[in-house]
Amino acid sequence: MIVRNVDRGWTVIFQTSHGLLAQRIASHLDGARELPFWFESQVAIGVHDDLHLVYEKGKRKHLTQAGAPRDFALVPMQDEDRVVTMQDRIDEGFRKHSWLGVLQSLHAECLYRGEDTAKEMRPMMDMEKKRRERTLTQLLVDATLVQRTYDWMHFCDRLSLILCGDDVPPMNRRLEIITNEEGTRFEIWQDAHERLRVSPWPFVEDSVDLSIEYRTVKQLLFVDDAELGEALKACPVELIKFVICAN
């Protein structure tokens, strides 16, 4: 979940909704459509964070120690659940299509190759690297094209997270989205008219309309996951819209 504290309580965006927004962003990209398996790539972008959430009675997996809804960023990188969850996502990607598995595997590499992850993550990453190499040989796709595709996946993921988290800074201050492997730095900011801008411009159209669903939970603290789950089910679904302009 992507959780933010607001005056009314907590806004909650599910990871699956974040993935759908990332896929919507991908559908507007210019310069990516000539890449191999672009249809499958968009599917991979849409499902890259899918996770079956279970809100169990007596469990506090989705709560902070204080009992508030837990934002995904508060899950420690050393958490062993991250290893299991990531392996499940990669395997599910390969079951859907080899290309999806490759992109999910690369996404895991991007997120978890650092030193501060669970010790079980490193051998998993080593095995996944070998699996990617075998799969790309079978697909007859050059590693450079894979990296270009993943750069767009990373761009869509980051831009979606920035929008979901309401993280665009005010007063024309620029925020990095990503710097890709070719050294191109993409930035987002809000201009003097409070319009969202992205540079360099990556889209086909001169403006892009986006939206995402969210829920506002007014209860501040919860006894367990089950109570949070029931509160989320009872919340009305709200919609936030974004317009990103080139000029």
Backbone bond lengths (Angstrom), bond angles and torsions (degrees), N, CA, C in turn:
res aa  C-N    CA-C-N  psi(-1)  N-CA   C-N-CA  omega(-1)  CA-C   N-CA-C  phi
1 M - - - 1.464 - - 1.522 109.31 -
2 I 1.318 115.21 146.03 1.463 121.95 171.89 1.521 105.91 -103.82
3 V 1.327 116.25 114.22 1.466 121.90 -170.29 1.526 109.84 -119.16
4 R 1.331 115.59 132.82 1.456 120.70 175.49 1.526 109.35 -132.65
5 N 1.330 115.40 140.60 1.461 122.06 177.66 1.523 109.46 -81.44
6 V 1.328 117.19 127.46 1.468 122.59 177.87 1.521 108.24 -131.74
7 D 1.341 116.48 173.51 1.464 120.61 -177.80 1.528 112.36 -58.62
8 R 1.331 116.41 -34.17 1.461 120.26 -176.41 1.525 112.99 -84.35
9 G 1.335 117.98 -7.24 1.466 120.32 -178.08 1.517 110.57 141.15
10 W 1.346 116.18 -114.55 1.463 121.92 -179.89 1.525 109.72 -129.50
11 T 1.328 117.37 131.98 1.458 119.33 167.69 1.517 108.38 -92.23
12 V 1.327 115.52 136.94 1.460 121.50 -177.38 1.527 108.94 -127.11
13 I 1.323 115.08 125.76 1.463 122.45 172.27 1.521 107.12 -116.67
14 F 1.301 117.18 126.70 1.458 120.42 179.41 1.524 110.28 -74.74
15 Q 1.335 115.85 149.11 1.464 120.85 -179.51 1.526 111.69 -59.77
16 T 1.314 116.86 -33.32 1.463 119.84 179.02 1.535 111.00 -64.88
17 S 1.328 116.77 -35.84 1.466 120.08 176.71 1.520 110.71 -69.10
18 H 1.332 116.06 -39.31 1.472 120.20 175.49 1.522 110.41 -58.79
19 G 1.335 117.26 -42.36 1.460 120.67 178.44 1.518 112.17 -63.78
20 L 1.330 116.20 -39.02 1.465 119.80 178.62 1.524 110.59 -64.31
21 L 1.330 117.43 -40.21 1.461 120.78 176.29 1.526 110.27 -62.84
22 A 1.337 117.35 -41.76 1.464 120.79 177.92 1.527 110.68 -60.48
23 Q 1.326 117.15 -40.47 1.465 120.57 178.62 1.529 110.76 -67.12
24 R 1.314 116.86 -37.97 1.467 120.15 176.56 1.522 110.53 -62.24
25 I 1.324 117.11 -41.23 1.463 120.98 176.52 1.529 109.75 -59.98
26 A 1.328 116.35 -44.06 1.462 121.15 -179.45 1.521 112.28 -60.61
27 S 1.330 116.03 -34.20 1.469 119.59 -177.73 1.524 112.75 -66.91
28 H 1.336 117.47 -16.31 1.463 121.61 180.00 1.526 113.03 -99.19
29 L 1.318 118.54 -3.21 1.456 121.02 -172.88 1.527 112.37 -67.99
30 D 1.306 114.70 143.61 1.460 122.10 172.32 1.528 107.61 -104.21
31 G 1.311 117.70 144.47 1.456 120.46 176.30 1.512 114.40 84.57
32 A 1.330 117.97 3.06 1.458 120.23 179.21 1.523 111.83 -110.43
33 R 1.311 116.60 -15.73 1.461 119.78 -170.33 1.520 113.25 -72.66
34 E 1.343 116.81 -17.91 1.462 119.00 178.10 1.521 112.07 -84.79
35 L 1.338 117.13 -4.99 1.457 120.24 179.77 1.532 110.61 -72.12
36 P 1.342 117.70 152.76 1.466 119.47 -178.39 1.519 112.06 -65.23
37 F 1.332 114.95 145.73 1.466 121.52 175.91 1.528 111.78 54.28
38 W 1.335 117.92 42.52 1.463 118.85 -176.30 1.529 112.14 -66.72
39 F 1.325 117.67 -34.90 1.470 119.20 175.78 1.529 109.96 -59.75
40 E 1.341 116.21 -49.61 1.459 120.35 178.92 1.531 111.66 -63.01
41 S 1.329 116.14 -32.98 1.465 119.91 178.47 1.521 110.68 -64.15
42 Q 1.330 116.74 -41.38 1.466 119.38 178.51 1.524 111.10 -64.43
43 V 1.329 116.20 -38.00 1.472 119.17 176.10 1.522 109.91 -62.64
44 A 1.338 116.77 -43.85 1.469 120.62 179.02 1.521 111.21 -59.56
45 I 1.321 116.74 -40.73 1.459 120.99 178.50 1.528 110.15 -63.35
46 G 1.324 116.30 -39.19 1.459 119.68 -178.35 1.519 114.24 -69.89
47 V 1.335 117.04 -31.46 1.471 119.38 -174.31 1.524 112.49 -106.52
48 H 1.340 117.86 5.58 1.466 119.79 -170.06 1.529 113.81 -62.73
49 D 1.330 117.34 -21.78 1.469 120.63 -179.75 1.520 112.33 -116.67
50 D 1.326 117.43 14.46 1.464 119.70 -179.03 1.521 110.31 -63.73
51 L 1.304 114.97 136.86 1.463 121.53 -179.83 1.516 107.86 -155.45
52 H 1.327 114.97 131.16 1.469 119.62 178.08 1.528 109.08 -77.56
53 L 1.325 116.08 107.99 1.462 120.61 -178.36 1.524 110.57 -84.26
54 V 1.309 114.94 129.18 1.466 121.07 177.20 1.529 108.16 -118.52
55 Y 1.320 115.57 123.55 1.463 121.06 -179.21 1.533 107.95 -104.90
56 E 1.334 116.07 91.28 1.457 121.50 -172.77 1.518 112.11 -91.57
57 K 1.321 114.20 145.87 1.458 120.69 176.24 1.534 108.91 -66.94
58 G 1.315 117.02 133.50 1.449 121.75 179.02 1.522 114.80 85.11
59 K 1.329 117.76 -10.45 1.462 121.68 178.90 1.522 109.99 -96.39
60 R 1.340 116.12 154.61 1.464 121.16 179.28 1.537 110.45 -132.56
61 K 1.314 115.96 36.36 1.458 121.71 -178.41 1.521 111.65 -65.73
62 H 1.315 117.27 -32.38 1.467 122.10 -175.53 1.525 112.40 -103.25
63 L 1.334 116.48 16.51 1.460 121.73 -179.18 1.525 110.27 -123.47
64 T 1.328 115.74 151.05 1.459 120.28 170.73 1.529 108.92 -75.51
65 Q 1.315 116.62 173.74 1.462 119.77 177.87 1.520 111.84 -60.26
66 A 1.340 116.09 -30.35 1.465 119.99 179.50 1.519 112.40 -78.69
67 G 1.344 117.52 -15.22 1.457 120.89 179.40 1.514 114.73 103.47
68 A 1.348 117.76 9.29 1.464 121.56 177.95 1.526 110.10 -86.11
69 P 1.331 118.25 157.14 1.464 119.74 173.20 1.530 109.92 -56.48
70 R 1.326 117.57 135.10 1.459 121.29 -173.15 1.527 111.44 -96.66
71 D 1.322 115.35 122.51 1.459 120.85 174.72 1.528 109.00 -68.40
72 F 1.335 116.16 146.97 1.465 120.34 -176.37 1.527 112.49 -57.84
73 A 1.339 116.89 -30.45 1.461 120.58 -177.52 1.527 112.08 -70.16
74 L 1.337 117.46 -14.34 1.462 120.37 179.96 1.524 112.78 -86.90
75 V 1.336 116.81 -4.24 1.465 119.91 175.00 1.522 107.71 -76.17
76 P 1.334 119.09 120.11 1.466 120.66 -175.94 1.523 112.32 -58.86
77 M 1.325 116.82 143.04 1.462 121.28 177.65 1.528 111.01 -62.78
78 Q 1.328 116.66 -24.03 1.460 120.68 -179.40 1.526 112.64 -83.10
79 D 1.320 117.68 -4.49 1.455 121.88 -177.03 1.531 109.97 -62.23
80 E 1.343 116.50 125.35 1.463 120.54 -178.73 1.521 111.87 -65.34
81 D 1.331 117.49 -23.91 1.463 119.90 177.57 1.526 111.47 -61.33
82 R 1.337 116.66 -29.65 1.458 120.04 178.25 1.538 110.59 -62.18
83 V 1.330 116.94 -37.85 1.466 120.65 179.97 1.524 110.08 -63.99
84 V 1.326 116.22 -48.95 1.456 121.12 -178.36 1.523 110.65 -63.53
85 T 1.328 116.19 -45.71 1.456 120.55 -178.45 1.525 111.27 -62.76
86 M 1.338 117.37 -44.44 1.457 120.45 -178.18 1.517 111.27 -66.85
87 Q 1.330 116.79 -40.84 1.465 119.04 178.06 1.519 110.77 -62.69
88 D 1.330 117.20 -40.46 1.471 120.97 178.06 1.530 110.65 -61.79
89 R 1.336 116.89 -42.42 1.470 119.88 -179.85 1.524 111.13 -64.78
90 I 1.328 116.54 -42.38 1.467 120.17 179.61 1.526 110.26 -63.64
91 D 1.328 116.48 -48.16 1.461 120.22 -178.75 1.521 111.25 -61.84
92 E 1.335 116.74 -40.14 1.458 120.34 178.21 1.522 110.04 -65.19
93 G 1.339 117.15 -37.29 1.454 120.43 176.24 1.510 111.50 -60.87
94 F 1.321 117.78 -46.07 1.467 121.17 178.94 1.523 111.45 -63.91
95 R 1.321 117.51 -34.03 1.466 119.49 178.16 1.520 111.63 -67.51
96 K 1.338 115.38 -33.61 1.465 119.37 -179.65 1.526 110.92 -74.66
97 H 1.341 116.72 -48.11 1.473 123.07 177.42 1.525 107.67 -168.38
98 S 1.326 116.61 141.24 1.468 120.59 -177.04 1.519 112.10 -54.62
99 W 1.342 116.22 -37.44 1.466 119.78 -178.15 1.524 111.24 -66.76
100 L 1.334 117.11 -37.75 1.461 119.95 176.49 1.519 110.32 -62.90
101 G 1.328 116.79 -40.36 1.446 119.93 178.41 1.516 112.32 -62.27
102 V 1.331 116.46 -41.27 1.466 120.82 178.41 1.523 110.46 -60.92
103 L 1.333 117.31 -45.86 1.462 120.28 -178.13 1.527 111.42 -68.18
104 Q 1.324 117.74 -39.56 1.463 119.72 176.41 1.528 110.34 -63.51
105 S 1.323 116.16 -39.01 1.455 120.57 178.70 1.527 111.10 -64.63
106 L 1.329 116.78 -42.22 1.466 120.53 176.64 1.526 111.33 -63.83
107 H 1.332 116.17 -36.77 1.462 120.23 179.32 1.532 109.94 -64.05
108 A 1.322 116.32 -41.13 1.463 120.18 176.09 1.520 110.69 -62.15
109 E 1.324 116.52 -40.70 1.469 121.12 178.07 1.526 110.74 -59.51
110 C 1.324 115.70 -43.71 1.465 121.38 -179.17 1.532 110.93 -63.77
111 L 1.320 116.61 -40.51 1.461 120.86 -174.25 1.522 113.71 -81.47
112 Y 1.329 116.42 -37.04 1.459 119.12 -163.34 1.524 115.84 -121.41
113 R 1.317 118.52 12.12 1.449 119.39 -179.76 1.530 111.59 -78.46
114 G 1.307 119.05 -7.46 1.460 122.05 -177.54 1.519 113.39 -69.68
115 E 1.299 115.02 174.67 1.458 121.52 -175.02 1.527 113.03 -80.15
116 D 1.342 117.74 -16.12 1.457 119.90 -171.41 1.525 113.25 -97.25
117 T 1.330 118.26 18.30 1.454 121.22 -179.90 1.521 110.66 -94.75
118 A 1.333 115.71 171.74 1.463 120.82 178.57 1.523 110.28 -60.44
119 K 1.340 116.93 146.33 1.466 120.70 -174.86 1.522 111.68 -63.43
120 E 1.326 117.53 -24.89 1.462 120.75 178.56 1.528 112.57 -72.74
121 M 1.347 116.47 -15.43 1.458 119.89 -175.49 1.537 112.15 -71.38
122 R 1.314 117.12 -37.00 1.468 119.49 -174.33 1.530 112.88 -64.23
123 P 1.348 119.68 -49.87 1.472 117.31 176.44 1.517 113.22 -61.60
124 M 1.338 117.40 -32.56 1.456 119.76 176.17 1.517 110.61 -63.54
125 M 1.338 116.88 -42.39 1.457 121.04 179.08 1.534 111.43 -64.14
126 D 1.326 117.05 -37.06 1.465 120.73 178.02 1.522 111.10 -64.35
127 M 1.320 116.79 -43.08 1.465 120.52 178.57 1.525 111.03 -66.92
128 E 1.339 116.40 -37.72 1.456 119.87 -179.68 1.537 111.57 -67.44
129 K 1.310 116.72 -35.44 1.467 119.51 177.24 1.523 110.52 -60.70
130 K 1.322 117.13 -43.57 1.461 120.99 178.20 1.522 111.33 -65.51
131 R 1.343 116.65 -38.45 1.462 119.57 178.77 1.517 110.58 -66.07
132 R 1.324 117.54 -39.74 1.468 120.07 177.55 1.528 110.73 -60.87
133 E 1.324 116.16 -45.07 1.459 119.94 -178.25 1.534 111.19 -61.38
134 R 1.324 117.70 -43.12 1.469 121.17 177.78 1.522 110.91 -63.14
135 T 1.331 116.09 -43.04 1.462 120.38 -176.64 1.520 111.26 -67.08
136 L 1.326 117.60 -41.52 1.464 120.42 -179.54 1.525 111.01 -66.09
137 T 1.319 117.31 -33.47 1.468 120.20 174.80 1.522 110.17 -63.13
138 Q 1.332 116.45 -41.69 1.464 120.40 178.96 1.526 111.76 -67.83
139 L 1.338 116.44 -36.56 1.467 120.66 -178.36 1.527 112.86 -82.00
140 L 1.336 116.84 -10.98 1.473 122.43 -179.29 1.527 111.07 60.07
141 V 1.325 116.23 43.03 1.459 121.80 179.98 1.521 109.19 -116.57
142 D 1.321 115.87 131.98 1.456 121.53 -180.00 1.535 110.62 -70.88
143 A 1.332 117.19 143.50 1.464 121.66 -178.20 1.522 112.15 -61.01
144 T 1.349 117.36 -29.76 1.469 120.48 178.73 1.520 111.06 -63.02
145 L 1.327 117.19 -40.76 1.467 120.96 178.92 1.527 111.22 -68.13
146 V 1.325 115.81 -34.17 1.458 119.33 176.60 1.528 109.92 -63.29
147 Q 1.331 116.53 -44.75 1.457 120.20 -179.50 1.522 111.22 -64.25
148 R 1.324 117.43 -40.59 1.473 120.22 177.47 1.523 110.51 -60.97
149 T 1.330 116.18 -41.39 1.462 119.90 178.41 1.519 110.57 -65.39
150 Y 1.335 116.13 -45.15 1.457 118.13 -179.49 1.526 111.61 -64.68
151 D 1.335 118.27 -34.44 1.462 120.17 176.55 1.526 110.53 -56.62
152 W 1.342 117.14 -40.31 1.464 119.73 177.96 1.528 110.85 -69.99
153 M 1.315 116.74 -37.88 1.465 119.66 176.05 1.524 110.08 -60.98
154 H 1.316 116.58 -44.15 1.462 121.79 179.07 1.527 110.26 -63.30
155 F 1.332 117.03 -41.90 1.463 121.39 177.95 1.532 110.58 -59.11
156 C 1.332 116.64 -48.73 1.464 120.44 -178.10 1.524 111.74 -64.55
157 D 1.315 116.26 -40.15 1.459 121.40 178.20 1.520 110.69 -61.62
158 R 1.326 117.23 -49.77 1.463 121.60 -177.21 1.529 111.33 -66.13
159 L 1.333 117.09 -44.37 1.465 119.13 -179.71 1.525 110.16 -62.57
160 S 1.322 117.02 -41.61 1.461 120.18 177.87 1.527 111.00 -61.37
161 L 1.323 117.33 -44.41 1.468 120.44 179.68 1.529 111.41 -63.26
162 I 1.322 116.72 -39.51 1.468 120.47 178.99 1.529 110.53 -63.05
163 L 1.319 116.45 -43.56 1.464 120.10 179.52 1.526 110.80 -68.47
164 C 1.329 116.96 -43.13 1.470 120.16 -179.99 1.523 111.65 -62.83
165 G 1.320 116.07 -36.63 1.452 119.94 -177.99 1.509 114.58 -87.03
166 D 1.346 116.93 1.48 1.465 121.50 -177.76 1.535 110.12 53.25
167 D 1.335 114.97 46.82 1.459 120.94 -171.59 1.530 114.23 -99.36
168 V 1.329 117.95 4.50 1.466 119.02 178.42 1.525 108.71 -70.73
169 P 1.329 118.76 121.93 1.469 120.22 -176.63 1.527 111.63 -71.75
170 P 1.331 117.85 153.69 1.470 121.13 178.23 1.524 111.51 -81.47
171 M 1.344 115.40 179.13 1.468 123.56 169.55 1.536 113.05 60.01
172 N 1.344 115.15 42.06 1.464 120.80 173.59 1.525 114.38 63.45
173 R 1.312 118.10 12.97 1.461 119.25 178.07 1.522 109.33 -78.36
174 R 1.317 114.60 136.22 1.463 120.44 -174.12 1.526 111.34 -93.30
175 L 1.330 114.61 143.75 1.455 121.79 178.31 1.523 108.39 -121.70
176 E 1.325 117.11 130.81 1.462 120.57 177.70 1.524 110.06 -68.63
177 I 1.318 115.71 133.20 1.467 121.00 171.28 1.528 107.59 -87.10
178 I 1.329 116.66 -65.87 1.463 122.23 170.02 1.524 108.14 -150.07
179 T 1.309 115.95 163.00 1.459 122.59 162.07 1.521 105.48 -115.52
180 N 1.348 116.56 117.33 1.461 118.92 -173.14 1.525 111.86 -79.89
181 E 1.325 116.24 179.31 1.457 121.65 -175.69 1.526 112.45 -64.73
182 E 1.327 116.89 -22.79 1.469 120.45 177.83 1.523 112.19 -84.32
183 G 1.339 117.03 -2.63 1.456 121.35 178.10 1.511 115.12 91.94
184 T 1.339 117.99 5.47 1.465 121.13 178.35 1.521 109.60 -80.16
185 R 1.320 115.75 124.00 1.469 121.89 179.80 1.526 109.13 -98.74
186 F 1.325 117.06 118.26 1.459 122.78 176.55 1.528 108.43 -95.96
187 E 1.324 115.73 135.39 1.458 121.54 -178.22 1.523 110.61 -130.71
188 I 1.334 115.44 153.34 1.457 121.93 175.05 1.516 108.24 -127.28
189 W 1.323 116.09 145.78 1.455 120.58 176.39 1.529 109.08 -157.21
190 Q 1.325 114.85 172.53 1.465 122.18 178.13 1.517 107.72 -114.12
191 D 1.333 116.59 122.69 1.460 119.13 -176.18 1.532 111.69 -78.85
192 A 1.326 116.41 -176.65 1.464 121.57 -175.51 1.527 112.11 -63.38
193 H 1.345 117.07 -20.38 1.464 121.67 178.84 1.530 111.38 -99.22
194 E 1.340 116.05 14.25 1.461 123.74 178.11 1.525 112.77 63.71
195 R 1.338 115.45 27.24 1.459 120.59 174.21 1.528 109.23 -93.81
196 L 1.323 115.97 141.13 1.458 120.24 178.75 1.525 110.31 -79.00
197 R 1.307 115.76 137.34 1.466 122.67 179.69 1.522 109.43 -127.61
198 V 1.317 116.62 147.98 1.460 123.07 172.83 1.515 108.06 -131.62
199 S 1.322 116.35 135.38 1.460 121.56 178.79 1.529 109.59 -140.34
200 P 1.356 116.67 139.65 1.459 127.65 -8.72 1.528 110.92 -65.78
201 W 1.329 116.15 154.13 1.451 121.18 -173.83 1.528 109.88 -70.72
202 P 1.355 118.65 122.00 1.460 120.51 -174.55 1.531 115.48 -104.90
203 F 1.340 116.85 0.96 1.453 120.24 -168.52 1.525 112.85 -105.51
204 V 1.336 115.40 160.51 1.463 121.69 179.13 1.527 110.04 -71.02
205 E 1.335 116.54 -46.93 1.463 121.28 -176.90 1.524 110.94 -84.19
206 D 1.350 115.17 164.78 1.465 120.64 176.96 1.527 112.57 -78.98
207 S 1.322 117.57 -15.99 1.463 121.44 173.18 1.525 108.22 -147.77
208 V 1.319 114.74 149.55 1.462 120.55 -176.27 1.523 108.37 -127.22
209 D 1.340 116.43 124.60 1.459 122.68 177.36 1.526 109.34 -97.08
210 L 1.332 116.09 127.53 1.451 121.92 -178.75 1.524 109.81 -133.01
211 S 1.316 116.45 160.39 1.464 120.00 176.50 1.522 109.40 -157.04
212 I 1.326 114.87 161.35 1.464 120.09 177.28 1.517 109.41 -151.70
213 E 1.325 115.31 146.46 1.463 120.71 177.61 1.526 110.87 -86.51
214 Y 1.330 115.10 147.35 1.462 119.79 175.99 1.526 109.43 -148.74
215 R 1.307 115.53 170.27 1.461 122.61 178.81 1.516 109.00 -130.37
216 T 1.322 117.05 146.59 1.465 121.59 176.47 1.514 109.44 -114.47
217 V 1.326 115.29 115.72 1.465 121.79 179.35 1.528 107.92 -95.70
218 K 1.314 117.21 121.71 1.468 120.85 -176.63 1.531 112.65 -85.10
219 Q 1.334 116.56 -23.78 1.464 119.98 177.19 1.532 108.32 -72.71
220 L 1.318 117.03 133.26 1.460 120.06 -173.71 1.528 113.59 -85.99
221 L 1.339 117.93 -36.97 1.454 121.72 -175.91 1.522 110.25 -131.34
222 F 1.337 115.66 151.31 1.459 121.08 -175.14 1.528 110.14 -132.75
223 V 1.328 114.71 148.80 1.467 120.26 -179.88 1.524 110.73 -72.08
224 D 1.343 116.26 -43.21 1.460 120.22 -178.56 1.529 109.61 -154.11
225 D 1.334 115.47 178.95 1.466 120.92 -177.80 1.524 111.63 -62.16
226 A 1.329 116.40 -36.69 1.463 119.58 -177.98 1.528 111.30 -60.74
227 E 1.323 116.50 -40.89 1.464 119.90 179.11 1.521 110.35 -65.18
228 L 1.334 116.96 -41.15 1.463 120.30 176.31 1.520 111.11 -62.73
229 G 1.330 116.52 -43.77 1.461 120.30 -179.90 1.517 112.50 -59.61
230 E 1.321 116.68 -42.10 1.467 120.46 178.84 1.525 110.51 -66.45
231 A 1.321 116.91 -39.14 1.466 120.16 178.37 1.522 110.98 -63.63
232 L 1.323 116.92 -40.57 1.463 120.53 179.53 1.530 111.26 -66.26
233 K 1.323 116.46 -39.31 1.469 119.57 178.33 1.519 111.60 -64.32
234 A 1.334 116.48 -32.28 1.465 120.65 -177.44 1.524 112.74 -81.10
235 C 1.336 117.64 -13.95 1.469 121.14 -177.03 1.521 111.55 -73.45
236 P 1.328 117.82 139.45 1.462 119.37 170.57 1.529 109.88 -68.03
237 V 1.319 115.33 147.97 1.467 120.68 178.16 1.521 108.50 -85.44
238 E 1.320 116.03 127.87 1.458 122.26 178.65 1.525 109.38 -113.40
239 L 1.321 115.94 164.24 1.460 121.24 -176.22 1.518 109.97 -129.27
240 I 1.320 115.42 131.43 1.466 119.98 172.45 1.508 108.11 -113.97
241 K 1.336 116.42 137.82 1.454 122.01 -177.10 1.518 110.96 -113.76
242 F 1.321 115.54 148.26 1.474 122.13 177.68 1.523 108.05 -131.64
243 V 1.317 114.92 142.78 1.478 121.06 171.38 1.520 106.76 -125.80
244 I 1.332 115.93 122.47 1.462 121.19 177.17 1.511 107.87 -108.69
245 C 1.343 116.27 125.80 1.467 121.58 -171.81 1.526 110.56 -113.86
246 A 1.329 114.37 147.40 1.458 120.20 175.90 1.524 111.21 -86.06
247 N 1.344 116.76 -37.24 1.481 120.89 -176.70 1.519 111.17 -127.05
